């Protein structure tokens, strides 16, 4: 029964974040890019005050897969690197912690560009 609740909370939190973003897109004049950047920043801020870790423990991938989870990963990487390397870690920790995901997105984007062709917007 535990696995059911793991899936349930992942769905509720991840879906809730998507619903909030969709409402912001539909009801405000914010562009999707501003909303995405806002989600990353909110993830960093919530992690810095210790409010995002309980969400990760509760919802797992429902909290780490959305863009707020990317902010969470950046903030944790910076925190760890600062503890290990001092102030220089503030500059390198975020990139080091998210390097795998960034590399994967670049590689998959490149592969997609070989398969699909772009069309001009009308």
C-alpha positions as protocol buffer text, in pm:
chain_id: "A"
residue {
  index: 1
  type: UNK
  ca { x: 0 y: 0 z: 0 }
}
residue {
  index: 2
  type: UNK
  ca { x: 299 y: 229 z: 53 }
}
residue {
  index: 3
  type: UNK
  ca { x: 377 y: 233 z: -317 }
}
residue {
  index: 4
  type: UNK
  ca { x: 23 y: 350 z: -390 }
}
residue {
  index: 5
  type: UNK
  ca { x: 73 y: 654 z: -168 }
}
residue {
  index: 6
  type: UNK
  ca { x: 413 y: 721 z: -327 }
}
residue {
  index: 7
  type: UNK
  ca { x: 247 y: 737 z: -669 }
}
residue {
  index: 8
  type: UNK
  ca { x: -50 y: 930 z: -532 }
}
residue {
  index: 9
  type: UNK
  ca { x: 159 y: 1208 z: -378 }
}
residue {
  index: 10
  type: UNK
  ca { x: 388 y: 1226 z: -681 }
}
residue {
  index: 11
  type: UNK
  ca { x: 82 y: 1268 z: -903 }
}
residue {
  index: 12
  type: UNK
  ca { x: -85 y: 1523 z: -674 }
}
residue {
  index: 13
  type: UNK
  ca { x: 221 y: 1744 z: -627 }
}
residue {
  index: 14
  type: UNK
  ca { x: 356 y: 1718 z: -982 }
}
residue {
  index: 15
  type: UNK
  ca { x: 8 y: 1763 z: -1127 }
}
residue {
  index: 16
  type: UNK
  ca { x: -60 y: 2054 z: -895 }
}
residue {
  index: 17
  type: UNK
  ca { x: 254 y: 2233 z: -1012 }
}
residue {
  index: 18
  type: UNK
  ca { x: 142 y: 2180 z: -1373 }
}
residue {
  index: 19
  type: UNK
  ca { x: -208 y: 2307 z: -1297 }
}
residue {
  index: 20
  type: UNK
  ca { x: -69 y: 2624 z: -1137 }
}
residue {
  index: 21
  type: UNK
  ca { x: 154 y: 2687 z: -1439 }
}
residue {
  index: 22
  type: UNK
  ca { x: -135 y: 2633 z: -1680 }
}
residue {
  index: 23
  type: UNK
  ca { x: -357 y: 2873 z: -1486 }
}
residue {
  index: 24
  type: UNK
  ca { x: -79 y: 3133 z: -1494 }
}
residue {
  index: 25
  type: UNK
  ca { x: -46 y: 3088 z: -1872 }
}
residue {
  index: 26
  type: UNK
  ca { x: -423 y: 3112 z: -1929 }
}
residue {
  index: 27
  type: UNK
  ca { x: -515 y: 3389 z: -1684 }
}
residue {
  index: 28
  type: UNK
  ca { x: -214 y: 3622 z: -1686 }
}
residue {
  index: 29
  type: UNK
  ca { x: 0 y: 3793 z: -1945 }
}
residue {
  index: 30
  type: UNK
  ca { x: 310 y: 3612 z: -1821 }
}
residue {
  index: 31
  type: UNK
  ca { x: 497 y: 3431 z: -2095 }
}
residue {
  index: 32
  type: UNK
  ca { x: 574 y: 3062 z: -2052 }
}
residue {
  index: 33
  type: UNK
  ca { x: 944 y: 3148 z: -2031 }
}
residue {
  index: 34
  type: UNK
  ca { x: 885 y: 3380 z: -1734 }
}
residue {
  index: 35
  type: UNK
  ca { x: 677 y: 3114 z: -1560 }
}
residue {
  index: 36
  type: UNK
  ca { x: 947 y: 2851 z: -1614 }
}
residue {
  index: 37
  type: UNK
  ca { x: 1218 y: 3080 z: -1476 }
}
residue {
  index: 38
  type: UNK
  ca { x: 990 y: 3164 z: -1185 }
}
residue {
  index: 39
  type: UNK
  ca { x: 950 y: 2794 z: -1105 }
}
residue {
  index: 40
  type: UNK
  ca { x: 1328 y: 2746 z: -1099 }
}
residue {
  index: 41
  type: UNK
  ca { x: 1369 y: 3049 z: -873 }
}
residue {
  index: 42
  type: UNK
  ca { x: 1090 y: 2931 z: -642 }
}
residue {
  index: 43
  type: UNK
  ca { x: 1264 y: 2594 z: -616 }
}
residue {
  index: 44
  type: UNK
  ca { x: 1589 y: 2765 z: -514 }
}
residue {
  index: 45
  type: UNK
  ca { x: 1417 y: 2990 z: -260 }
}
residue {
  index: 46
  type: UNK
  ca { x: 1212 y: 2710 z: -105 }
}
residue {
  index: 47
  type: UNK
  ca { x: 1524 y: 2493 z: -81 }
}
residue {
  index: 48
  type: UNK
  ca { x: 1723 y: 2772 z: 83 }
}
residue {
  index: 49
  type: UNK
  ca { x: 1464 y: 2811 z: 360 }
}
residue {
  index: 50
  type: UNK
  ca { x: 1427 y: 2434 z: 403 }
}
residue {
  index: 51
  type: UNK
  ca { x: 1070 y: 2409 z: 272 }
}
residue {
  index: 52
  type: UNK
  ca { x: 1135 y: 2203 z: -43 }
}
residue {
  index: 53
  type: UNK
  ca { x: 1306 y: 1902 z: 117 }
}
residue {
  index: 54
  type: UNK
  ca { x: 984 y: 1786 z: 291 }
}
residue {
  index: 55
  type: UNK
  ca { x: 806 y: 1801 z: -46 }
}
residue {
  index: 56
  type: UNK
  ca { x: 1077 y: 1584 z: -201 }
}
residue {
  index: 57
  type: UNK
  ca { x: 1046 y: 1332 z: 82 }
}
residue {
  index: 58
  type: UNK
  ca { x: 667 y: 1326 z: 44 }
}
residue {
  index: 59
  type: UNK
  ca { x: 628 y: 1325 z: -335 }
}
residue {
  index: 60
  type: UNK
  ca { x: 964 y: 1204 z: -470 }
}
residue {
  index: 61
  type: UNK
  ca { x: 971 y: 1257 z: -845 }
}
residue {
  index: 62
  type: UNK
  ca { x: 653 y: 1462 z: -826 }
}
residue {
  index: 63
  type: UNK
  ca { x: 870 y: 1730 z: -664 }
}
residue {
  index: 64
  type: UNK
  ca { x: 1205 y: 1674 z: -838 }
}
residue {
  index: 65
  type: UNK
  ca { x: 1098 y: 1636 z: -1203 }
}
residue {
  index: 66
  type: UNK
  ca { x: 923 y: 1975 z: -1253 }
}
residue {
  index: 67
  type: UNK
  ca { x: 1138 y: 2285 z: -1297 }
}
residue {
  index: 68
  type: UNK
  ca { x: 1110 y: 2371 z: -930 }
}
residue {
  index: 69
  type: UNK
  ca { x: 1304 y: 2047 z: -878 }
}
residue {
  index: 70
  type: UNK
  ca { x: 1577 y: 2183 z: -1104 }
}
residue {
  index: 71
  type: UNK
  ca { x: 1604 y: 2482 z: -869 }
}
residue {
  index: 72
  type: UNK
  ca { x: 1616 y: 2238 z: -578 }
}
residue {
  index: 73
  type: UNK
  ca { x: 1905 y: 2050 z: -744 }
}
residue {
  index: 74
  type: UNK
  ca { x: 2094 y: 2374 z: -813 }
}
residue {
  index: 75
  type: UNK
  ca { x: 2054 y: 2496 z: -454 }
}
residue {
  index: 76
  type: UNK
  ca { x: 2162 y: 2162 z: -307 }
}
residue {
  index: 77
  type: UNK
  ca { x: 2463 y: 2151 z: -541 }
}
residue {
  index: 78
  type: UNK
  ca { x: 2570 y: 2499 z: -437 }
}
residue {
  index: 79
  type: UNK
  ca { x: 2526 y: 2417 z: -68 }
}
residue {
  index: 80
  type: UNK
  ca { x: 2735 y: 2101 z: -97 }
}
residue {
  index: 81
  type: UNK
  ca { x: 3007 y: 2269 z: -304 }
}
residue {
  index: 82
  type: UNK
  ca { x: 3034 y: 2563 z: -65 }
}
residue {
  index: 83
  type: UNK
  ca { x: 3080 y: 2320 z: 225 }
}
residue {
  index: 84
  type: UNK
  ca { x: 3354 y: 2136 z: 32 }
}
residue {
  index: 85
  type: UNK
  ca { x: 3533 y: 2413 z: -161 }
}
residue {
  index: 86
  type: UNK
  ca { x: 3442 y: 2734 z: 15 }
}
residue {
  index: 87
  type: UNK
  ca { x: 3320 y: 3042 z: -169 }
}
residue {
  index: 88
  type: UNK
  ca { x: 3433 y: 2909 z: -509 }
}
residue {
  index: 89
  type: UNK
  ca { x: 3170 y: 2637 z: -469 }
}
residue {
  index: 90
  type: UNK
  ca { x: 2898 y: 2903 z: -500 }
}
residue {
  index: 91
  type: UNK
  ca { x: 3006 y: 2950 z: -862 }
}
residue {
  index: 92
  type: UNK
  ca { x: 3056 y: 2585 z: -957 }
}
residue {
  index: 93
  type: UNK
  ca { x: 2820 y: 2382 z: -739 }
}
residue {
  index: 94
  type: UNK
  ca { x: 2497 y: 2441 z: -931 }
}
residue {
  index: 95
  type: UNK
  ca { x: 2644 y: 2345 z: -1266 }
}
residue {
  index: 96
  type: UNK
  ca { x: 2822 y: 2042 z: -1120 }
}
residue {
  index: 97
  type: UNK
  ca { x: 2504 y: 1914 z: -958 }
}
residue {
  index: 98
  type: UNK
  ca { x: 2293 y: 1950 z: -1271 }
}
residue {
  index: 99
  type: UNK
  ca { x: 2552 y: 1863 z: -1536 }
}
residue {
  index: 100
  type: UNK
  ca { x: 2399 y: 1523 z: -1616 }
}
residue {
  index: 101
  type: UNK
  ca { x: 2053 y: 1667 z: -1682 }
}
residue {
  index: 102
  type: UNK
  ca { x: 2187 y: 1958 z: -1884 }
}
residue {
  index: 103
  type: UNK
  ca { x: 2401 y: 1725 z: -2096 }
}
residue {
  index: 104
  type: UNK
  ca { x: 2109 y: 1489 z: -2156 }
}
residue {
  index: 105
  type: UNK
  ca { x: 1881 y: 1773 z: -2266 }
}
residue {
  index: 106
  type: UNK
  ca { x: 2143 y: 1905 z: -2510 }
}
residue {
  index: 107
  type: UNK
  ca { x: 2205 y: 1557 z: -2657 }
}
residue {
  index: 108
  type: UNK
  ca { x: 1835 y: 1472 z: -2690 }
}
residue {
  index: 109
  type: UNK
  ca { x: 1767 y: 1815 z: -2842 }
}
residue {
  index: 110
  type: UNK
  ca { x: 2041 y: 1755 z: -3096 }
}
residue {
  index: 111
  type: UNK
  ca { x: 1902 y: 1412 z: -3182 }
}
residue {
  index: 112
  type: UNK
  ca { x: 1552 y: 1558 z: -3219 }
}
residue {
  index: 113
  type: UNK
  ca { x: 1688 y: 1825 z: -3455 }
}
residue {
  index: 114
  type: UNK
  ca { x: 1819 y: 1551 z: -3684 }
}
residue {
  index: 115
  type: UNK
  ca { x: 1483 y: 1372 z: -3692 }
}
residue {
  index: 116
  type: UNK
  ca { x: 1243 y: 1667 z: -3718 }
}
residue {
  index: 117
  type: UNK
  ca { x: 1253 y: 1979 z: -3931 }
}
residue {
  index: 118
  type: UNK
  ca { x: 1142 y: 2318 z: -3807 }
}
residue {
  index: 119
  type: UNK
  ca { x: 873 y: 2520 z: -3978 }
}
residue {
  index: 120
  type: UNK
  ca { x: 831 y: 2896 z: -3971 }
}
residue {
  index: 121
  type: UNK
  ca { x: 555 y: 3033 z: -3752 }
}
residue {
  index: 122
  type: UNK
  ca { x: 265 y: 3186 z: -3945 }
}
